[in-house]
Amino acid sequence: MYGGKSLTIGKLKEIGKKQLENLEDGKIKAHILLEFILNMSNSELVIYENKSVDEQDVNAYLQYLNEVKEGYPVQYITHNQAFMGLDFYVDENVLIPQPDTEILVEEAIRVINEKNTNITKEINKREKVIDAQKINQEEYNVLDLCTGSGAIAISIAKYTNAKVYASDVSNEALNVARKNAKKHETNIEFINSDMFNNIAKNDFDIIVSNPPYIEKSTIPLLDKEVQSEPQIALDGGDDGLDFYRIISEKAYRFLKKDGSIMLEIGYNQKNSVSELLARNEHYSNIECIKDLAGNDRVIIARVNKI
């Protein structure tokens, strides 16, 4: 009941749109919440627009609208976020995967598949009857540092033949990542580790990472939705570079010669992160890739062990 009247799906659509009209993508968020509460698809909401909604569902919808209006992420209510064409479970223990991070994953997949193609060509050249897929799995190893929900690691494992390892300092985050790995039937080795502290393997082909990179003083100025995400996954220290310093200092020790590190960065961190890597003689071929909005998004460097 709402104001003494039974409400239809159509009326709830109007209420949701009005409640969240001042939020970015407010109409979309209201629609997602309604789909979630009623367990209906978009087309079903249209077909059954005149259907009355149970009072319990109405109250739940209104409560969620209020939470989102106050800055609580829709994804933490629905426990779902799409990434790389896959659906991931998310909660307050992990960052919500963002489309910009897909640039990092796509680049890793490109490099892995490029090497796989070269391996297959070499096998064919030698005219040996060998299982190329098995060779690819054995020869290509990837570490996702600061994995969070596991979205990066799982996407790489889903779309390539690489053996993927994923680490995080948070056991709660790793539990979420394991849930997602099971959901997507990917065989990933998860490691509880504060950066490289518990990483025993030292012959990775690629290390990928979307580490915390927000300046500490900037966090209180971020949108309320972002501030609702775990601070441990946002806080990159006073200048936002704390974790890049650790990576630039230590990553090469865990990579094969000619291996690569691929790092997501903030829109204004290209020069700072590139300089950190350039000061270390073990890195070369440093480049930056932009996202679809034209912002600097991913730094890549080749490991040149001496």
TIVOVO-24914 format. One record per residue (C-alpha): x, y, z; residue in three letters. Coordinates in pm, whole numbers, padded with zeros to 5 digits, always signed. Layout:
REM residues N
XYZALA...
END
This chain:
REM residues 306
+00000+00000+00000MET+00118+00353-00075TYR-00096+00641+00039GLY-00378+00391+00102GLY-00373+00259-00255LYS-00248-00059-00415SER+00035+00012-00657LEU+00095-00131-01003THR+00429-00194-01170ILE+00368+00106-01394GLY+00309+00331-01094LYS+00626+00206-00925LEU+00818+00292-01240LYS+00693+00649-01214GLU+00780+00669-00844ILE+01131+00532-00903GLY+01198+00771-01189LYS+01084+01066-00975LYS+01278+00959-00666GLN+01610+00926-00849LEU+01565+01197-01114GLU+01854+01404-00975ASN+02103+01114-00984LEU+02323+01029-01278GLU+02153+00738-01457ASP+01879+00761-01196GLY+01611+00622-01425LYS+01828+00322-01510ILE+01908+00257-01143LYS+01541+00272-01049ALA+01460+00026-01326HIS+01736-00214-01219ILE+01604-00210-00863LEU+01251-00287-00980LEU+01372-00578-01192GLU+01561-00706-00888PHE+01276-00672-00638ILE+01017-00833-00868LEU+01258-01081-01028ASN+01138-00974-01370MET+01306-00888-01698SER+01268-00552-01869ASN+01016-00695-02116SER+00812-00848-01833GLU+00792-00511-01658LEU+00639-00372-01978VAL+00399-00662-02036ILE+00273-00666-01677TYR+00272-00290-01622GLU-00084-00295-01485ASN-00020-00577-01241LYS-00052-00491-00872SER+00254-00536-00654VAL+00255-00695-00309ASP+00292-00451-00021GLU+00611-00621+00096GLN+00773-00570-00245ASP+00653-00210-00260VAL+00808-00134+00077ASN+01135-00303-00019ALA+01149-00103-00344TYR+01086+00225-00167LEU+01352+00144+00093GLN+01610+00064-00174TYR+01525+00379-00367LEU+01595+00580-00055ASN+01928+00404+00003GLU+02039+00468-00354VAL+01925+00828-00328LYS+02155+00862-00026GLU+02450+00730-00224GLY+02447+00355-00168TYR+02551+00165-00486PRO+02279-00026-00668VAL+02528-00307-00728GLN+02561-00376-00356TYR+02184-00420-00337ILE+02149-00646-00640THR+02491-00809-00576HIS+02559-00793-00946ASN+02784-00606-01188GLN+02847-00680-01555ALA+03210-00686-01670PHE+03365-00823-01990MET+03032-00977-02086GLY+03011-01167-01756LEU+02803-01111-01441ASP+02995-01080-01115PHE+02877-01104-00756TYR+02979-00794-00556VAL+02928-00675-00201ASP+03075-00416+00037GLU+03401-00612+00061ASN+03509-00539-00297VAL+03530-00256-00547LEU+03260-00257-00813ILE+03427-00348-01146PRO+03409-00059-01392GLN+03402-00056-01773PRO+03730+00139-01788ASP+03911-00160-01635THR+03810-00369-01935GLU+04089-00190-02124ILE+04342-00356-01892LEU+04186-00699-01939VAL+04156-00664-02316GLU+04525-00575-02342GLU+04627-00877-02133ALA+04409-01104-02346ILE+04558-00958-02664ARG+04915-01025-02549VAL+04832-01379-02433ILE+04650-01471-02752ASN+04927-01319-02961GLU+05182-01544-02791LYS+04950-01844-02822ASN+04924-01781-03196THR+05302-01769-03226ASN+05335-02095-03031ILE+05079-02267-03255THR+05261-02146-03568LYS+05587-02284-03432GLU+05426-02620-03361ILE+05285-02636-03711ASN+05622-02541-03857LYS+05787-02829-03676ARG+05505-03061-03793GLU+05468-03216-03451LYS+05142-03363-03329VAL+05116-03172-03000ILE+04820-03045-02805ASP+04870-02670-02860ALA+04614-02576-02596GLN+04800-02778-02331LYS+05127-02605-02419ILE+04963-02266-02393ASN+04827-02347-02048GLN+05164-02468-01925GLU+05368-02186-02069GLU+05160-01879-01987TYR+05111-01769-01624ASN+04934-01456-01508VAL+04916-01293-01165LEU+04633-01053-01082ASP+04760-00845-00790LEU+04489-00685-00568CYS+04219-00898-00729THR+03917-00779-00528GLY+03606-00938-00683SER+03827-01141-00914GLY+03678-00978-01223ALA+04014-00923-01395ILE+04155-01267-01317ALA+03836-01452-01404ILE+03789-01266-01731SER+04146-01351-01839ILE+04097-01715-01740ALA+03763-01728-01920LYS+03888-01589-02249TYR+04239-01740-02269THR+04424-02062-02190ASN+04652-01897-01937ALA+04700-02029-01585LYS+04581-01746-01360VAL+04678-01667-01002TYR+04502-01395-00802ALA+04603-01233-00474SER+04454-00993-00225ASP+04529-00882+00130VAL+04159-00911+00222SER+04023-01257+00300ASN+03672-01118+00260GLU+03753-01003-00092ALA+03906-01341-00174LEU+03586-01513-00061ASN+03394-01300-00311VAL+03650-01379-00583ALA+03626-01752-00513ARG+03248-01732-00541LYS+03281-01565-00880ASN+03543-01815-00999ALA+03311-02102-00911LYS+03020-01929-01083LYS+03218-01894-01406HIS+03385-02235-01379GLU+03739-02098-01388THR+04033-02268-01220ASN+04222-01989-01044ILE+04473-02019-00762GLU+04390-01759-00497PHE+04655-01630-00257ILE+04608-01423+00057ASN+04899-01179+00029SER+04987-00822+00114ASP+05119-00733-00231MET+05412-00969-00303PHE+05470-01091+00054ASN+05319-01440+00006ASN+05382-01484-00365ILE+05614-01784-00406ALA+05609-01819-00784LYS+05865-01604-00967ASN+05816-01683-01334ASP+05495-01509-01436PHE+05454-01394-01795ASP+05223-01109-01697ILE+05138-00930-01375ILE+04820-00724-01401VAL+04690-00496-01130SER+04426-00236-01059ASN+04570-00126-00723PRO+04437+00144-00489PRO+04538+00473-00651TYR+04317+00749-00508ILE+04494+01024-00313GLU+04397+00996+00053LYS+04282+01359+00076SER+04062+01316-00232THR+03853+01026-00103ILE+03614+01245+00107PRO+03546+01450-00207LEU+03439+01154-00420LEU+03079+01069-00503ASP+02893+00905-00216LYS+02863+00587-00419GLU+03241+00557-00449VAL+03287+00641-00082GLN+03064+00343-00002SER+03322+00110-00153GLU+03598-00038+00069PRO+03851+00229+00165GLN+04133-00026+00160ILE+04073-00068-00212ALA+04069+00306-00282LEU+04343+00461-00068ASP+04670+00492-00259GLY+04841+00706+00006GLY+04909+01077+00017ASP+04992+01104-00353ASP+04806+00795-00476GLY+05129+00620-00574LEU+05208+00399-00273ASP+05120+00072-00445PHE+05287+00168-00774TYR+05609+00222-00578ARG+05588-00132-00440ILE+05509-00274-00782ILE+05788-00086-00959SER+06036-00194-00691GLU+05943-00562-00673LYS+05740-00685-00971ALA+06036-00771-01195TYR+06153-01032-00943ARG+05835-01229-01006PHE+05837-01210-01385LEU+06019-01395-01658LYS+06261-01204-01876LYS+06052-01024-02138ASP+05746-01058-01916GLY+05508-00764-01879SER+05341-00562-01609ILE+05007-00401-01690MET+04868-00144-01449LEU+04547+00052-01440GLU+04611+00415-01345ILE+04414+00728-01264GLY+04351+00972-01549TYR+04633+01202-01427ASN+04895+00943-01324GLN+05058+00855-01656LYS+05374+01058-01603ASN+05417+00970-01235SER+05378+00593-01282VAL+05586+00590-01600SER+05868+00774-01420GLU+05861+00525-01131LEU+05912+00242-01377LEU+06166+00428-01590ALA+06390+00486-01288ARG+06425+00109-01247ASN+06672-00046-01491GLU+06470-00367-01505HIS+06186-00212-01707TYR+06175-00096-02067SER+05928-00030-02350ASN+05699+00168-02122ILE+05377+00273-02293GLU+05033+00405-02205CYS+04696+00303-02347ILE+04393+00531-02334LYS+04038+00428-02252ASP+03737+00490-02476LEU+03692+00838-02329ALA+04047+00931-02431GLY+04187+00925-02076ASN+04520+00761-01992ASP+04419+00428-01841ARG+04679+00149-01861VAL+05057+00154-01826ILE+05252-00137-01974ILE+05620-00214-01927ALA+05845-00496-02041ARG+06072-00666-01789VAL+06436-00668-01888ASN+06613-00863-01613LYS+06982-00791-01570ILE
END
